[in-house]
């Protein structure tokens, strides 16, 4: 009897988005008969352990990224030594895991150091073209990005290849030529399984928080402070899977707060809401495409990718967006209800299945 392929899946731990979009990949790997192990850090690892408690897991060194300033350049510049050290450490950790566990293949979601020369390796990203405020800086940042991706056998992009698409300039077009040759578009990836059905409305809004500190906590504080002025009922999911699903005592009758929710409960809560509130991260956008929800999106200050997506989706009248320091949830919820939400099918199960099957054959 042929032994199952041992696959290590390792998403980046900046918030929860990289981990959530790996959930459908892990599920498909398991259905294809692979033996899957997971590796990450912080809340991303806690979420994957909560979702797949039966899988072996490994804790990796965290990048420790924080967004204290609204300047992406300043945020990254002062943390570069820590980032490079984390990349070096995770590369060493990968070598140890491969040798100890007999890993056959590696799937890295934006973990730059998670490549191994003698094993098939895949790099997942929606940012083939990293955007910065300055053209010259973008040139050098993307040179480094291409150098990293060149260490991997394939680059998987969770979006459709043609227009309309979700990621826009972040992954269209693909340059340079060597990168185009190893790129596969998977279609959008979402942890959720179905489009929203006709569901009785329980909440006026459900806010799902994520992302690096201290900005996650600042947004949470702003939402709680403004909730007292809202007549409708609001649920805040803090994005803290390490704390479980215990409901927290809140002095406001119209406000409910939980650290996290199991996947099915979270999907049901969002389905039972008028409007979704959250960051304009790409994984959130893919989830909203799956669920067909209207949304108020607030980009993380200083995170250019989220700022680009927020502006793009606002210009297209898909979602309503506000800057964090201008947050007004009463106006935001009302304006979000006027938008269309994402229309169209951005999911391509055939492309995802084909990519997974091909990868397993190469291991």
C-alpha positions, 0 to 999 in steps of 0.5 A, a space after each residue: 500500500 502506498 504511503 500518504 504524502 506528508 505535506 507541511 502547510 505554513 501560513 504567515 502569522 500577521 493576523 488571521 487572513 493567511 491562516 483562514 485561506 489555507 483552510 480550504 487547501 488543507 481540507 482538499 489535501 486531506 481529501 486527496 489522502 495526504 498526511 498534513 501537518 501545520 506550522 505557524 505562530 501566534 493567533 494564526 496557529 491557534 486558529 488552525 489548531 482550533 480548526 484542525 485539532 487532530 493535525 500535528 502542529 509546529 510553532 514557528 518564530 513570529 515576525 512580531 510585526 506591529 503597525 504603530 505608525 500610519 507610515 508603512 515605510 517607517 513601520 517596516 524600516 524599524 522592524 527589518 532586522 527582526 523580520 530578517 532574523 525571523 526568516 532565518 530562524 524559520 528556515 532553520 526550523 523548517 530543515 529540522 521539521 523536514 528531517 524529523 517528520 519526513 516531510 514530502 512537500 511544503 506549502 508556504 503562505 507568505 513565509 519567506 523562509 519556508 523553502 527547502 531545496 530538495 523538496 517541492 515547495 509552493 509559495 502562496 501570495 496575492 501580492 506579486 506586485 507589492 505597492 509602496 508610496 514611491 516608485 523607486 522603493 516599489 522597484 527594490 521591494 519587488 526585486 526582493 519579492 521576486 528573489 524570494 519567490 524564485 526559491 520556490 517551485 511554484 507560485 499560487 495566487 488565490 484569484 482568477 487570472 482574467 478580469 474582473 478579479 479581486 486583487 487588481 494590480 496586486 497580482 495582475 499582470 505577472 512580471 517578470 517572465 520567470 515568475 509568470 512561468 511558475 504562477 498558477 491562479 487558483 481562484 479565490 479561497 475562503 474558509 466558508 463553504 456556501 453563499 448566504 441563504 435567506 437567514 433571519 436577521 439577528 444583528 445589524 452588524 457583525 464586526 470581525 477583527 484581525 491584524 497586527 497590534 496595536 491597530 487591532 485593539 484600537 479598532 476594537 476600542 473605537 467600535 465599542 465606544 461608538 456602539 452605545 450610540 447605535 440602536 441596532 444589535 452588534 456582535 464583535 468577534 475579537 479575533 482571539 482564537 487562543 481565548 476560546 469562545 467565551 462570551 464577555 460581559 459587556 455593559 451595553 445591551 445592544 453589544 455582544 463580544 466574543 474572542 472567537 467563534 467556531 467556523 460554522 457559528 461564525 458563518 451563521 452569525 455573518 449570514 444573520 447580519 445586515 452588514 459585515 465590519 472588518 479590515 480590507 484584508 484580501 482574505 476578508 474580501 475573498 470571504 465576502 465574495 463567498 458569502 455575498 455580504 455588504 460590508 464596511 471595511 476599515 484598512 489597517 493604517 499604514 498597510 498599503 495593500 489594504 488601503 489599495 483594496 479599500 480604495 478599489 472596492 469603494 471606487 467600484 461601489 462594491 463596499 463602503 470604506 472608512 479610514 480608522 481615524 474617521 470611523 463612524 459606524 452609524 454612517 458606515 453601516 447605512 452607506 454599506 447597505 447602499 452598496 452592491 457587495 461582490 457580484 460574480 463567481 471568483 471561485 474555481 474549484 477545478 483550478 484548485 484541485 488540479 494544482 493540488 493534485 499536480 503538487 502531490 504527484 511531484 512530492 
